[in-house]
């Protein structure tokens, strides 16, 4: 071992003397690929920073708007217009009262256009909110000169989009109308085209006219409102109120009758009626339990004062129940789609008209600016044109374990893209 080291010592000295060991500029010169990777990383970081700043500034305006809406008097005229849906929105009110907010140009903050700055009023390379289009003033307090300029930049983009989207959505509406204009409802409740081909066995899968729907979520009837009307117009004085068993028995007899059976009413509507009366019966029982009464004697004409009071609070007489069920069935039948209805043209209009109201380009930055999701008219055009390569192919799935990030990453890696052609 000692001989080996003694032999390597002069060899190493001779090698270092011949070749030398020094650090020069070439040793720290990056390659072209490294420069490209660095540029991409910095650009992505800058985009992410910009998107996070934009999200924060938008959240500031939303918070100020919420505070504004909570402090306005309930008789405030703009608030009334916004709530009843005649004109305006909470955003318009908050811009007039509190803060106009961030002005965007092309889906991002105002770009630099005057020697590394947005306007000559700001220092070079200034990235402050005021220098990048944030308007802290409201229309009530008045905008400064720079804020007014940024506001006109955002407004110009809206005007151009409005002018361009008219042709886009107009042509889209025309194609929809031409493709669907021959669809109509026949007497057997099927939807057919001009040559008699069946497009849908039952219109909307329930045969109901959507224009005549009343309740929340497109329900055919607002049962609570109708029940209160029947209770007010058909008083129960002089009539015994029904027990829960009799209520359910009358309901089942009515739903199994000729008007409701054999396709007269859908199973979903019958289930909705049963659910409504189950809730009413729960209310009856809770009232009787609170007054410590026997539910079999409640509402009898010869009963005590407490029992009659309980019947007046939540009782239902046979006449009231009969009138309510008859009204429900007659109204339900009046809301069935009529034969000959041009539902194809109505469907085309229901897509085309909201399309003209949309902004042409709507981008939502969810944390990272490079992941912009195309919404609005461009997405509708992709769907109608059956574009093979969509601009933002995104799949949203609901995980069983929402808190496990590793599990989400595994699911993402396990998903394989398979198209219909394969």
Secondary structure, 3 states (H helix, E strand, C coil): CHHHHHHHHHHHHHHHHHHCCCCCHHHHCCCHHHHHHHHHHHHHHHHHHHHHHHHHHHHHHHHHHHHHHHHCCCCCHHHHHHHHCCCCCHHHHHHHHCCCEECCECCECCCCCCCCCCCCCCCCCCCCCHHHCEECCCCCCCCCHHHHHHHHHHHHHHHHHHHHHHHHHHHHHHHHHHHHCCCEECCCCCEECCCCCEEECCHHHCCECHHHCCCCCCCCCCHHHHHHHHHHHCCCCCCCECCHHHHHHHHHHHHCCCCCCCCCCCHHHHHHHHHHHHHHHHHHHHHHHHHCCCCCCCCCCCCCHHHHHHHHHHCCEHHHHHHHHHHHHHHHHHCECCCCCCHHHHHHHHHHHHHHHCCCCEEEECCCCCCEEEECHHHHHHHHHCCCCCCCCCCCCCCCCCCCHHHHHHHHHHCCCCCCCC
